[in-house]
C-alpha cells in the first residue's frame, strides 16, 4: 500500500504503525480491501471465532467483515484511535439518509458495538468511543407463519423426496437452513423418535446456538425418514450426500426448489418462516414456551417475546370469578 509521503522518516514511522496493526488503510479509490485495515478487523474476527463462550461461526465472521470494512471506508477512518462515538453516529445518519431501513441500520449497530468494545479492551480506542446507542429496529407486527393445516397440505403436495425432507426439517423440527443441510443420518434416532442436532468440530460446523439439542420427531416425520434414510451411510449427509462443501456459504442451495413449491401451493413463506411456523404452531396449541425454546435452541425470553402472544388464553383467571 502507498505510504502517501516522500519523507523517509515519515515513511518509516508509517511502516511501524502498519506492522503494529495500528494504521488502518487510507481508503483510496479502488482499494477495496487494504491490508492494514483487514488486519485490525481480522484480528477481532479471529478472536471472536476462538473465544471459549459461543464462538462466532465462520460464515457469520465473513458477513461481519464486510460490514466493518464498509464502516471504515465510509467514515474515512485511517487509524483505530480515530473511531469515536460521533463518527459512528454520523455513519448511522448517513445510512438513514441513503435510504437504509431501520432494521438494516440496527443490524449494523449490533455488529459495530462488540467490535468497538473489543478495541477498547485492547486499548486501541478510548472508552468514550462506546458512548453511543444502537439504533432501534423497525416496528414489526406479527411475523409471517404458515398454519398447521397448510403445512400438512404443502408437505403432502411434494413429490420430490429431498424437498419433502427439507419441508419436514423446517416445518416439523424447526431446523435452520444450515442445520438441514448439515444434518447427518446419525442425527436421527428413529428407534427413540429423536433428532439430535449436533456440533461437528472435526468438519468445522457449529450450530448457531453453540449447544447440541434434541428435538422429538413428529409421527409423520419419523414415518417419512424410515424410507428416506434407508441405505444411507450413518455418517453421511441425510440430504444430497453426494454434494460436497464448496466455496459457497451453503453446501447445496435449495432455495429455488422450495420457493417454486411454495408458489405452486399458493402459500407465502420463506425458508426461515418454516422454523417460525414450527414454533408458532406449537405455542398456539398450548405447548410450553420452555419446551419450544429448548427444541429451537433459543433462549426462553427470546421465544416468549416472539411467540408468547400466540398462546391460548389462560383459564387460570377464571378463579377470580
C-alpha positions in Angstrom: 0.0 0.0 0.0 1.1 3.6 -0.6 2.6 5.4 2.4 1.5 8.7 1.0 4.7 10.5 1.7 8.1 11.1 0.2 9.7 11.8 3.5 11.9 8.8 4.7 11.3 9.5 8.4 7.5 9.7 8.0 7.6 6.6 5.8 9.5 4.6 8.4 7.1 5.6 11.2 4.1 4.7 9.0 5.6 1.2 8.3 6.0 0.6 12.1 2.4 1.6 12.6 1.2 -0.8 9.9 3.3 -3.6 11.4 1.8 -2.9 14.8 -1.7 -3.1 13.3 -2.4 0.4 14.4 -2.8 2.1 11.0 -6.0 1.4 9.2 -5.8 1.9 5.5 -6.2 5.1 3.6 -9.3 4.4 1.5 -8.1 5.3 -1.9 -10.4 4.8 -4.9 -10.3 1.2 -6.0 -8.6 0.0 -2.8 -11.3 -2.4 -1.7 -9.6 -4.4 1.0 -6.4 -2.7 2.2 -4.0 -4.9 4.1 -3.7 -2.7 7.3 -7.5 -2.4 7.7 -8.0 -6.0 7.1 -5.6 -6.8 9.9 -7.4 -4.8 12.6 -10.8 -6.3 11.6 -9.4 -9.8 11.1 -7.7 -9.8 14.5 -11.1 -9.1 16.1 -12.9 -11.8 14.0 -10.2 -14.3 14.7 -10.5 -13.8 18.4 -14.3 -14.0 18.2 -14.2 -17.3 16.4 -11.9 -18.8 19.0 -13.5 -17.5 22.2 -14.5 -20.1 24.8 -18.1 -19.0 25.1 -20.3 -19.0 22.0 -17.6 -18.7 19.3 -18.5 -16.9 16.1 -19.2 -19.1 13.1 -17.0 -18.6 10.0 -20.0 -17.7 7.9 -21.0 -15.0 10.3 -17.5 -13.7 10.5 -17.4 -13.3 6.7 -20.6 -11.3 6.7 -19.5 -9.1 9.6 -16.2 -8.4 8.0 -17.9 -6.7 5.0 -19.9 -4.5 7.4 -16.9 -3.4 9.4 -14.8 -2.7 6.3 -17.7 -0.6 4.9 -17.8 1.4 8.2 -14.1 2.2 8.0 -14.3 3.1 4.3 -17.5 5.2 4.6 -16.2 7.2 7.6 -12.7 7.8 6.1 -11.1 6.4 9.3 -7.3 5.8 8.8 -6.3 4.6 12.3 -8.0 2.9 15.2 -7.8 5.8 17.6 -9.9 7.9 15.2 -13.0 5.7 16.0 -15.3 7.9 18.1 -19.0 7.8 19.1 -19.6 10.9 17.0 -18.2 9.3 13.8 -20.3 6.2 14.5 -23.5 8.2 14.9 -22.6 10.2 11.8 -22.3 6.9 9.9 -25.8 5.8 11.1 -27.2 9.2 10.0 -25.6 8.8 6.6 -27.0 5.3 6.1 -30.5 6.5 7.0 -30.2 9.4 4.6 -29.2 7.0 1.9 -32.5 5.1 2.5 -31.3 2.2 4.5 -34.1 0.6 6.5 -34.3 0.9 10.3 -33.7 -2.8 10.6 -30.5 -2.7 8.5 -29.1 0.2 10.5 -30.0 -1.6 13.7 -28.1 -4.7 12.5 -25.1 -2.6 11.6 -25.2 -1.1 15.1 -25.4 -4.6 16.6 -22.3 -5.6 14.6 -20.3 -2.5 15.4 -20.8 -2.4 19.2 -18.8 -5.6 20.0 -16.1 -4.6 17.6 -15.6 -1.2 19.3 -15.8 -2.9 22.7 -13.0 -5.3 21.6 -10.8 -2.3 20.5 -11.5 -0.6 23.9 -10.4 -3.7 25.8 -7.3 -3.9 23.6 -6.6 -0.2 24.4 -6.7 0.7 20.7 -9.5 3.2 21.2 -10.6 5.2 24.2 -13.6 4.3 26.4 -15.8 7.2 25.2 -16.0 5.5 21.8 -18.6 3.2 23.3 -20.8 6.2 24.3 -23.5 5.7 21.6 -26.8 3.9 21.3 -27.6 1.1 18.9 -30.3 2.5 16.6 -33.8 1.0 17.2 -35.1 -1.7 14.9 -38.3 -1.1 12.9 -41.7 -1.8 14.5 -42.9 -5.2 13.5 -46.3 -6.7 13.5 -46.8 -10.4 13.8 -44.3 -12.1 11.6 -45.4 -14.5 8.8 -46.0 -18.1 9.6 -47.9 -21.0 8.0 -50.8 -22.7 9.9 -50.6 -26.4 10.5 -53.4 -27.4 8.1 -51.5 -25.6 5.3 -48.2 -27.1 6.4 -49.6 -30.6 6.0 -51.0 -29.7 2.6 -47.7 -28.2 1.4 -45.8 -31.3 2.6 -48.3 -33.7 1.1 -48.1 -31.9 -2.3 -44.3 -32.6 -2.6 -43.3 -35.5 -5.0 -39.6 -34.9 -4.5 -38.2 -36.8 -1.5 -35.4 -34.3 -1.0 -37.9 -31.4 -1.0 -40.1 -33.4 1.4 -37.2 -33.8 3.8 -36.4 -30.1 3.7 -40.1 -29.2 4.4 -40.2 -31.7 7.3 -37.0 -30.3 8.8 -38.2 -26.8 8.8 -41.9 -27.1 9.5 -41.9 -30.2 11.8 -38.5 -29.9 13.5 -37.7 -26.2 13.4 -34.2 -26.6 11.9 -32.4 -23.7 10.4 -31.3 -23.9 6.7 -27.7 -24.7 7.7 -28.8 -27.4 10.1 -31.0 -29.1 7.4 -28.0 -29.1 5.0 -25.5 -30.4 7.6 -27.8 -33.0 9.2 -26.1 -36.4 9.2 -28.0 -39.7 9.1 -26.9 -40.5 12.6 -28.6 -37.3 13.9 -31.9 -39.2 13.5 -32.6 -41.9 16.2 -35.7 -43.5 14.7 -35.9 -46.1 17.5 -36.2 -43.4 20.1 -38.1 -41.0 17.8 -35.5 -38.2 18.4 -33.4 -35.8 16.3 -30.1 -34.9 17.8 -28.7 -31.6 16.2 -25.0 -31.6 16.9 -21.9 -29.6 16.5 -19.3 -31.2 14.3 -16.0 -29.5 15.1 -14.0 -32.0 13.1 -15.8 -30.7 10.0 -15.8 -27.1 11.0 -19.5 -26.9 11.6 -21.1 -25.4 14.7 -24.8 -24.8 15.5 -25.8 -21.2 15.8 -26.7 -21.5 19.4 -23.4 -23.5 20.0 -25.2 -26.2 22.1 -26.3 -29.6 20.9 -30.0 -30.1 21.2 -32.6 -32.8 20.9 -35.9 -32.5 19.2 -38.7 -35.1 19.2 -39.7 -36.4 15.8 -43.3 -36.0 14.9 -45.0 -39.3 13.8 -45.3 -38.2 10.2 -41.7 -37.1 10.0 -40.5 -40.3 11.6 -42.5 -42.4 9.2 -41.1 -40.5 6.2 -37.5 -40.9 7.5 -37.8 -44.7 7.7 -37.8 -44.8 3.9 -35.8 -41.7 3.1 -32.7 -42.7 5.2 -32.7 -46.4 4.2 -29.4 -47.4 2.7 -27.6 -44.1 3.5 -24.3 -44.2 5.4 -24.7 -43.4 9.1 -22.0 -40.7 9.0 -23.2 -39.2 5.6 -25.4 -36.2 5.0 -29.1 -37.0 5.1 -29.8 -34.6 2.3 -27.9 -34.9 -1.0 -24.9 -36.8 0.4 -23.1 -36.6 -3.0 -22.9 -32.8 -2.7 -19.6 -31.8 -1.0 -18.9 -28.4 0.6 -17.6 -25.9 -2.0 -16.8 -22.2 -1.9 -20.4 -21.1 -1.4 -22.0 -20.5 2.0 -24.3 -23.5 1.6 -23.3 -27.0 0.5 -26.5 -27.2 -1.6 -28.7 -24.3 -2.5 -32.3 -25.5 -2.3 -33.9 -22.0 -2.3 -35.4 -22.3 -5.8 -36.7 -25.8 -5.2 -38.5 -24.7 -2.1 -39.8 -21.3 -3.3 -41.2 -22.8 -6.6 -43.1 -25.3 -4.5 -44.5 -22.6 -2.2 -45.7 -20.6 -5.2 -47.3 -23.7 -6.7 -49.1 -24.4 -3.4 -50.2 -20.8 -3.0 -48.5 -20.0 0.3 -46.4 -17.1 1.3 -43.4 -18.4 3.1 -39.6 -18.0 3.3 -37.1 -20.7 4.3 -36.8 -19.2 7.8 -40.6 -18.9 8.0 -40.7 -22.7 8.2 -38.8 -22.6 11.5 -41.1 -19.7 12.6 -44.1 -21.8 11.7 -42.8 -24.7 13.8 -42.7 -22.6 16.9 -45.9 -20.7 16.2 -48.0 -23.9 15.6 -46.7 -25.4 18.9 -47.2 -22.3 21.0 -50.7 -21.7 19.6 -51.6 -25.3 20.5 -50.6 -24.6 24.2 -47.2 -26.3 24.2 -45.0 -24.7 26.8 -42.7 -21.9 25.7 -39.9 -23.5 27.7 -40.1 -26.7 25.6 -40.3 -24.8 22.4 -37.3 -22.8 23.3 -35.4 -26.0 24.1 -36.3 -27.5 20.7 -35.4 -24.3 18.8 -32.1 -23.8 20.7 -33.2 -20.2 21.6 -33.5 -18.5 24.9 -36.8 -18.7 26.7 -37.0 -14.9 26.8 -36.5 -14.7 23.1 -39.2 -17.3 22.3 -41.6 -15.6 24.7 -41.1 -12.3 23.1 -41.6 -13.7 19.6 -44.3 -16.2 20.1 -45.9 -15.6 23.5 -48.8 -13.6 22.0 -49.9 -16.8 20.3 -50.5 -18.8 23.5 -54.2 -19.6 24.1 -55.9 -17.5 26.8 -55.1 -18.8 30.3 -58.2 -20.0 32.1 -56.5 -19.5 35.4 -58.0 -16.1 35.6 -61.4 -17.8 36.0 -60.8 -18.4 39.7 -61.4 -14.7 40.2 -65.0 -15.1 39.0 
